């Protein structure tokens, strides 16, 4: 007996360049497990299209003329059941990309990323996995200065203090880019227990994904201290 076929991953494309949208549509639209449900040329169009089409994943350009991808991402992630967001950028270390990750984007891909990797990124995000490693996140943080947040480290340490000792250990391991299996082996627990700890961390600290756990651990200065 054949297993029931999963519905395709519903994707919304948001980019002010029609050529970029056409390329992404051509790249993704011919695959049986992906479906392009809508396109937008500006962040101001995103909310209505999400209401209409209920996408699973939004490929979001950062720089757009009216409402940029950062504002659109922040608005989406405040929703009750938000779609996942992958930021599209031409920059490796754009301050707005870092802000989008802090707002809850699941990761970012460069526009010149090979097609197969963009497809894999969409699939990963739809399954609940981030699309960039904490190592990449740390490199991004180190190359971009967050202005106007001199107390970010103190706030991050205060938030981490809400976790119990085991949860903090798991959070720091996530920050180092370790998989659930690697964390389980290092901390002598089952993979299921690690998953439960990660879920509790996300809930306790009101975070969206593992990328945000890594950002918080970095901001708190715990990654260098406990390498």
Buried (B, 14 or more C-beta within 10 A) or exposed (E): EEEEEEEBBBBBBBBBBEEBBEBBBEBBEEBEBBBBBBBBBBBBBBBEBBEEBEBBBBBBBBBBEEBBBBBBBBBBBEEEEBBBBBBBBEBEEBBBBBBBBBBBBBBBBBBEBEEEEBBBBBBBBBEEBBBBBBEBBBBBBEEBEEEEEEEBEEEBBEBBEEBEEBBBBBBBBBBBBBEBEBBBEBBEBEBEBBBBBBEBBBEBBEBBBBBBBBBBBBBBEBBEEEE
